[in-house]
Amino acid sequence: MELLDIRAVLWIRRLWIMVALVLVGACAPDKRRIHLVEAPAAGTATAASTPTPTPTPTTPPPGFITRLGPLMAGVAAVDITPPVGVPLGGFGGGARRLGLPDFNPFNYHTFLAPSTGVRDPIMAKALMLSDGVDKVCLVSLDAVATSAMTVGEVLAKVQQAGVALARDRLLVSASHTHSGPGTLSEKRAWELIAMDLFQRRVFDAATSGIARAVIEADLNMGPARFGSTSTSQIGLTKNRRANESPKLDEDSIDPEVGVLRFDRADGSPLAVVYNYAVHPIAYGASDMEFSADLVGSTSRVIEQRVPGATAIFVNGAEGDISPRQKGVAGATLFGDTLGRTVVDALATITTTDQVEVEIHSHEVDFGKGQIFLGASALPTLGPLNFGALFGALGFQPGLTLPLDDTWVETRFWFGALRLNRTVLATVPGEPIRDLGLSIKDEGRRLGFDRTWCAALTNGHMAYITTPEEFRYGGYEALATMYGADTGARVFDAAAKALAGVKP
């Protein structure tokens, strides 16, 4: 019982911290307006030479595709690591939160402790694709999240440089590392809980670096080949809601690894896009160095084993999925294992230069956000689940704190990117495993060969539980900020996007 008491105290403390942050948020000084230091320069681009294997002979997939064209693709990677001293974005407690705020206007930090170094670089990687009719850019960003503000700023800089790319053709997907740059959001909830106060100089440098990756990917476009496959990986992740939900255990994960292979016309490697569901949190709240975390360790293994390829990560439905092992050893094991799995899968892929690129995007207004402080937010104590108990009685007692658009985003973009019979369904937040599996099932129902959930793309609406899991409570339910039906509304939006790219 002593362990349960401690767990309850920790949960109550977390709830009080969130309430206190909401109440004091309006009183926080706006340091973003009084910094005088120039923005750091955007990062440097990376490139690598490559051997020239023989192209794989292919035939276009039968049926289903109504318009095939010669694929053009270009890739670029830019180091956007901020200056040391910029706080890390992700964890808002532990060693990362200052005991007392620092209101020195010349510092990067206010509520969170400054970063102390760089474990490995923070990258922006862009893949530009075109079939001669549609043109789309997929960006993978080493950050805890992205936002409409970030996407809009990147798009403006890209268009100013002369790249013809529409708003609904730019997909910016965050890896969800908790050791990436903070200070990138003007939304108060993000500022107070996980990112620290917005810093224009850091934001400008980051968006300039991301835009540079997009621009260079566009310049690097040339004839290319494409193929895809799915494989699986178990043993690296676990479901962290096993103690909250009576329907889940630690093995309730999505083991699927999605792999997209892009080669140059001569068959030499160009890019590898891989999709897997995991919270990249090998490094915790006591780690103070910038790092791409599990994504960085995995991508390095792929790039070392496939010379010339740029490894691009797109997260899956990771809302309730954590790594089994953490720290340096955990990051190394994860990277070696998943990296080898992806590389092994590449050898099984047949590529073609005839590819249809199609995308559908639409925006959904979710209205004001909220934090619900009630029975569903309480921790499960042994067999006693307060959320499920009150849910069975037909009501959920508690206090709802409304959050307007100064605190959280209220409008979100959903999309579907189809490459022949493979489709990525983009979700602007952190869906839990069950919701991700439902989206995949919908893709299969519509006739796609492979459907993958591209979470944390073009926005961040926090966690997204199913209505059932919302009733069971826990952290993911507490951080589902648009009500109990959030998961159902997200599924409907994703299904609409998928239907929009079915020929």
C-alpha positions in Angstrom: 0.0 0.0 0.0 2.9 2.3 0.6 3.9 2.2 -3.1 0.3 3.1 -4.1 0.2 6.0 -1.7 3.4 7.4 -3.2 2.0 7.0 -6.7 -1.2 8.9 -5.7 0.8 11.7 -4.1 2.9 12.1 -7.3 -0.3 12.3 -9.4 -1.9 14.8 -7.1 1.3 16.9 -7.2 1.3 16.8 -11.0 -2.3 18.0 -11.2 -1.6 20.8 -8.8 1.4 21.9 -10.8 -0.7 22.0 -14.0 -3.4 24.0 -12.3 -0.8 26.4 -10.8 0.8 26.9 -14.2 -2.6 27.7 -15.8 -3.3 30.3 -13.0 0.0 32.1 -13.2 0.4 31.9 -16.9 -1.2 35.3 -17.6 1.2 36.9 -15.1 4.4 35.7 -16.8 6.5 38.4 -18.3 6.8 38.4 -22.1 10.5 38.0 -22.4 10.1 37.3 -26.1 9.7 41.0 -26.8 12.9 42.3 -25.1 15.7 40.0 -26.3 18.4 42.0 -28.0 20.8 39.2 -29.2 20.7 38.4 -32.9 19.3 35.1 -34.0 21.9 32.3 -34.5 22.6 31.3 -38.1 20.7 28.4 -39.5 22.5 25.1 -39.6 24.7 23.4 -42.2 23.6 21.0 -44.8 24.9 17.4 -44.9 25.6 15.2 -47.9 27.2 11.9 -48.6 28.6 10.0 -51.6 27.1 6.7 -52.6 27.8 3.5 -54.5 25.8 2.7 -57.6 24.0 -0.7 -57.5 21.9 -2.0 -60.3 18.3 -0.8 -60.3 15.6 -3.3 -59.4 13.4 -4.2 -62.4 9.7 -3.5 -61.7 6.3 -3.3 -63.2 3.7 -0.8 -62.0 1.1 -2.2 -59.5 -2.1 -3.5 -61.3 -5.4 -1.7 -61.0 -6.1 0.9 -58.4 -3.8 3.5 -59.8 -5.4 5.8 -62.3 -2.5 8.1 -63.0 1.2 7.1 -63.1 4.1 9.3 -63.8 7.9 9.3 -63.7 8.9 9.9 -60.0 11.1 12.9 -59.2 12.6 13.1 -55.7 15.1 15.2 -53.8 16.4 15.0 -50.3 18.3 17.3 -47.9 19.4 17.3 -44.3 20.2 20.5 -42.3 21.6 20.7 -38.8 19.4 23.1 -36.8 20.9 22.5 -33.3 20.2 25.7 -31.3 22.9 27.4 -29.2 23.8 25.7 -25.9 21.7 27.5 -23.2 18.4 27.2 -25.1 16.2 25.0 -22.8 15.2 21.6 -24.0 11.6 21.0 -25.0 9.7 18.1 -23.7 10.0 17.5 -20.0 8.7 20.2 -17.7 9.8 18.8 -14.4 12.7 17.3 -12.5 16.1 18.9 -13.1 14.8 20.7 -16.1 12.5 23.1 -14.1 14.1 25.9 -12.2 13.2 26.3 -8.6 12.7 30.0 -9.2 12.0 31.6 -12.6 14.9 33.5 -14.3 13.6 36.8 -15.6 16.9 38.0 -17.1 15.8 39.2 -20.5 19.2 38.3 -22.1 18.9 34.6 -21.3 17.1 32.1 -23.4 15.4 30.5 -20.4 12.8 31.5 -17.8 11.1 28.6 -16.2 13.3 25.8 -17.5 17.0 25.2 -16.9 19.3 26.0 -19.8 20.8 23.2 -21.9 24.4 22.3 -21.1 25.6 20.7 -24.3 25.0 18.7 -27.5 24.9 14.9 -27.3 24.0 14.6 -31.0 22.7 17.1 -33.6 19.1 18.3 -34.0 18.2 17.8 -37.6 15.6 18.9 -40.2 15.3 16.4 -43.1 13.2 17.1 -46.1 12.0 14.8 -48.9 10.5 16.5 -52.0 8.4 14.3 -54.3 6.6 14.8 -57.6 4.9 12.7 -60.2 4.7 15.6 -62.7 1.2 16.5 -61.4 1.4 16.7 -57.7 4.3 17.9 -55.6 4.6 17.4 -51.9 7.4 17.7 -49.3 7.7 15.6 -46.2 9.9 17.1 -43.4 11.1 15.2 -40.3 12.0 17.4 -37.4 13.9 16.5 -34.3 11.6 18.2 -31.9 8.9 17.4 -29.3 6.2 18.8 -31.5 5.5 21.2 -34.3 2.7 23.8 -34.8 0.7 25.7 -37.3 2.9 28.7 -36.6 6.0 26.8 -37.4 4.6 25.2 -40.6 3.3 28.6 -41.8 6.6 30.4 -41.2 8.6 27.6 -43.0 6.2 27.8 -45.9 6.5 31.6 -46.2 10.3 31.3 -46.3 10.2 28.5 -48.9 7.8 30.4 -51.1 9.9 33.6 -50.8 12.8 31.5 -52.2 10.8 30.7 -55.3 9.7 27.1 -54.4 6.2 26.5 -55.7 4.7 24.6 -52.8 1.1 24.9 -51.5 0.2 24.9 -47.8 -1.5 21.5 -48.0 1.5 20.0 -49.7 3.9 20.6 -46.8 4.0 18.0 -44.1 6.2 18.7 -41.1 6.4 15.8 -38.7 8.1 16.0 -35.3 10.0 13.0 -34.0 8.9 13.8 -30.4 12.3 13.7 -28.9 12.2 15.3 -25.4 15.7 16.6 -25.8 15.1 19.0 -28.8 14.8 22.8 -28.8 12.4 24.5 -26.5 11.0 28.1 -26.8 9.4 27.5 -30.2 5.7 28.0 -29.3 3.7 31.1 -28.4 0.9 29.0 -26.9 0.9 29.5 -23.1 0.3 25.8 -22.3 3.4 24.9 -24.2 5.4 27.8 -22.7 4.5 27.0 -19.1 4.5 23.2 -19.1 7.1 21.9 -21.6 8.8 24.5 -23.8 9.5 27.7 -21.8 8.7 31.1 -23.0 8.8 31.8 -26.8 12.0 33.1 -28.1 11.8 34.8 -31.5 15.5 34.5 -32.2 15.4 30.7 -31.6 12.2 30.3 -33.7 13.6 32.3 -36.6 16.8 30.3 -36.7 14.9 27.0 -36.5 12.4 27.8 -39.2 15.1 29.2 -41.5 17.0 25.9 -41.1 13.9 23.8 -41.8 13.1 26.0 -44.9 16.6 25.5 -46.1 16.2 21.8 -46.0 13.0 22.1 -48.1 14.6 24.5 -50.6 17.7 22.2 -51.0 15.5 19.1 -51.4 13.7 20.9 -54.2 17.0 21.8 -55.9 18.2 18.3 -55.5 15.2 16.7 -57.3 15.9 14.2 -60.0 14.5 11.0 -61.5 13.9 8.4 -58.8 12.5 5.0 -57.9 10.2 4.0 -55.1 9.0 1.0 -53.2 7.6 0.1 -49.8 7.2 -2.8 -47.3 6.1 -3.5 -43.8 8.0 -5.6 -41.2 7.7 -5.9 -37.5 9.8 -5.2 -34.3 8.9 -6.4 -30.9 10.9 -6.3 -27.6 11.9 -2.6 -27.8 8.7 -0.9 -26.6 5.9 -1.3 -24.1 2.4 0.1 -23.4 2.7 2.5 -20.5 -1.1 2.5 -19.8 -0.9 -1.1 -18.6 -1.6 0.0 -15.1 -4.4 2.4 -16.1 -6.5 0.4 -18.5 -7.9 -3.0 -17.7 -7.8 -3.9 -21.4 -4.1 -3.3 -21.9 -0.8 -4.9 -20.8 2.8 -4.0 -21.5 2.8 -6.0 -24.7 -0.2 -4.0 -26.2 1.9 -2.3 -28.8 1.8 -1.9 -32.6 4.9 -3.8 -33.8 4.6 -2.7 -37.4 7.6 -1.0 -39.0 6.7 0.8 -42.2 9.6 1.3 -44.7 9.7 3.5 -47.8 12.7 3.2 -50.1 13.7 5.9 -52.5 16.5 5.3 -55.0 18.1 7.5 -57.7 17.4 6.5 -61.3 20.7 4.5 -61.3 19.6 2.5 -58.3 21.8 4.1 -55.7 20.2 4.9 -52.3 18.6 8.3 -51.9 16.3 8.2 -48.8 14.8 5.7 -46.4 11.6 6.8 -44.6 10.6 4.6 -41.7 7.5 4.6 -39.5 7.4 3.2 -36.0 5.4 4.1 -32.8 7.6 5.1 -29.8 8.1 7.9 -27.3 11.8 8.9 -27.9 12.6 9.3 -24.2 15.7 7.3 -23.6 17.1 10.5 -22.1 15.0 11.8 -19.3 14.4 15.0 -17.3 17.9 14.8 -15.7 19.6 14.9 -19.1 20.4 18.4 -20.2 22.0 18.0 -23.6 20.4 18.3 -27.0 19.7 14.9 -28.7 17.5 13.3 -31.3 17.3 10.5 -28.8 16.2 7.1 -30.1 15.5 8.5 -33.6 19.1 9.8 -33.8 20.6 6.5 -32.8 18.4 4.6 -35.3 18.9 6.9 -38.2 22.7 6.8 -37.7 22.7 3.0 -38.0 20.6 3.1 -41.2 22.8 5.8 -42.8 26.0 3.9 -41.9 24.7 0.7 -43.4 23.1 2.3 -46.5 25.8 4.8 -47.6 24.3 7.7 -49.5 20.8 7.4 -48.0 19.2 9.9 -45.8 17.1 8.3 -43.0 13.9 10.1 -42.3 11.7 9.1 -39.3 8.0 9.5 -39.1 6.4 8.5 -35.7 3.4 6.3 -35.4 0.6 6.2 -32.8 3.0 6.6 -29.9 0.7 8.2 -27.3 0.9 5.3 -24.9 4.1 3.6 -26.2 7.4 4.0 -24.3 10.8 2.3 -24.8 11.5 -0.6 -22.5 15.1 0.4 -21.8 16.4 4.0 -21.3 19.7 5.8 -21.0 22.7 5.5 -23.3 22.5 1.7 -23.3 18.8 1.8 -24.1 19.3 4.3 -27.0 22.2 2.2 -28.4 20.2 -1.0 -28.2 17.1 0.5 -29.7 19.1 2.2 -32.6 21.0 -1.0 -33.4 18.0 -3.2 -33.4 15.5 -1.1 -35.2 18.1 0.2 -37.6 19.1 -3.3 -38.6 15.4 -4.3 -39.0 14.8 -1.3 -41.4 18.0 -2.1 -43.4 17.0 -5.8 -43.7 13.6 -4.8 -45.0 15.1 -2.6 -47.7 16.5 -5.6 -49.4 13.0 -7.1 -49.9 11.6 -4.0 -51.6 11.0 -3.9 -55.4 11.1 -0.4 -56.7 9.5 1.4 -59.7 10.0 4.7 -61.4 6.2 4.9 -62.2 4.6 6.4 -59.1 1.4 8.3 -58.4 1.8 11.0 -55.7 -1.6 12.1 -54.3 -2.4 14.1 -51.2 -5.6 15.2 -49.5 -5.6 17.7 -46.6 -8.3 19.4 -44.7 -8.6 21.6 -41.6 -10.8 20.8 -38.6 -11.9 23.3 -35.9 -11.9 21.5 -32.6 -12.9 24.6 -30.6 -11.5 25.5 -27.2 -9.2 23.1 -25.4 -9.7 22.1 -21.8 -8.0 20.4 -18.9 -10.4 18.2 -17.0 -9.5 17.7 -13.4 -11.7 14.9 -12.2 -12.0 11.2 -11.5 -10.7 10.2 -14.9 -7.5 12.1 -14.2 -6.8 10.2 -11.0 -4.3 7.3 -11.0 -5.4 3.7 -10.8 -4.7 2.4 -7.3 -4.5 -1.4 -7.5 -7.9 -2.7 -8.7 -9.5 0.7 -8.1 -9.9 2.7 -11.3 -11.8 5.9 -10.5 -12.4 6.9 -14.1 -13.9 3.5 -14.9 -15.9 3.4 -11.7 -17.6 6.8 -12.3 -18.0 6.0 -16.0 -20.0 2.9 -15.1 -22.2 5.2 -13.0 -22.8 7.4 -16.0 -21.0 10.6 -14.9 -17.5 12.0 -14.4 -17.3 14.5 -11.5 -14.6 17.2 -11.7 -13.5 20.6 -12.8 -13.0 21.7 -16.4 -10.6 24.5 -17.1 -11.2 26.0 -20.6 -8.2 26.9 -22.8 -8.7 29.3 -25.6 -6.4 29.8 -28.6 -3.9 31.8 -26.7 -3.2 28.7 -24.7 -3.5 25.9 -27.2 -4.2 25.4 -30.9 -7.8 25.0 -31.9 -7.7 24.3 -35.6 -5.8 21.3 -37.0 -4.8 19.9 -40.4 -5.3 16.3 -41.2 -4.0 14.7 -44.4 -3.2 11.6 -46.3 -0.2 11.1 -48.6 -0.5 8.3 -51.1 2.3 6.8 -53.1 0.8 4.1 -55.3 -0.9 1.8 -52.9 0.9 2.9 -49.7 -0.6 5.8 -47.7 0.5 7.9 -44.7 -2.4 9.3 -42.7 -1.2 12.4 -40.9 -2.5 13.2 -37.4 -1.6 16.5 -35.6 -1.0 15.0 -32.1 -0.3 11.9 -30.1 -2.9 9.1 -30.8 -2.7 6.1 -28.5 -2.1 2.7 -30.0 -5.8 1.6 -30.3 -6.6 4.7 -32.3 -3.6 4.2 -34.6 -4.8 0.6 -35.3 -8.3 1.8 -36.1 -6.9 4.2 -38.7 -4.8 1.4 -40.2 -8.0 -0.8 -40.3 -9.8 2.0 -42.1 -7.0 2.1 -44.7 -7.3 -1.6 -45.3 -11.1 -1.3 -45.7 -10.6 1.4 -48.3 -8.3 -1.0 -50.3 -4.8 0.3 -49.6 -2.0 -2.2 -49.3 -0.3 -0.4 -46.4 -1.6 2.4 -44.2 0.6 4.0 -41.6 -0.2 6.7 -39.1 2.0 9.7 -39.3 1.5 11.2 -35.9 2.8 14.6 -34.6 2.4 16.1 -38.1 1.5 19.8 -38.9 0.4 20.5 -35.4 0.0 19.2 -31.8 -3.3 18.8 -30.1 -1.6 16.9 -27.2 -2.7 13.3 -26.5 -5.6 11.6 -28.3 -7.3 8.7 -26.4 -10.2 6.7 -27.5 -13.5 7.5 -25.7 -13.1 4.2 -23.8 -9.6 4.9 -22.7 -10.5 8.4 -21.8 -12.9 7.0 -19.2 -10.2 4.8 -17.7 -8.2 8.0 -16.9 -4.5 8.4 -16.4 -2.1 10.9 -17.8 -3.0 10.4 -21.5 -6.7 11.1 -20.6 -5.8 14.2 -18.6 -3.8 15.5 -21.6 -6.6 14.8 -24.1 -7.5 18.4 -24.3 -10.6 18.5 -26.5 -13.0 16.2 -24.6 -13.9 12.6 -24.3 -14.9 12.4 -28.0 -11.5 13.7 -29.2 -10.5 10.3 -30.5 -13.7 9.7 -32.4 -13.4 13.1 -34.1 -9.8 12.5 -35.0 -10.6 9.1 -36.5 -13.4 10.7 -38.6 -10.9 13.4 -39.8 -8.3 10.8 -40.7 -10.9 8.6 -42.5 -12.0 11.6 -44.5 -8.4 12.2 -45.6 -7.9 8.6 -46.5 -11.0 8.5 -48.6 -9.8 11.6 -50.4 -6.8 9.8 -51.9 -8.6 6.6 -52.9 -8.7 6.6 -56.8 
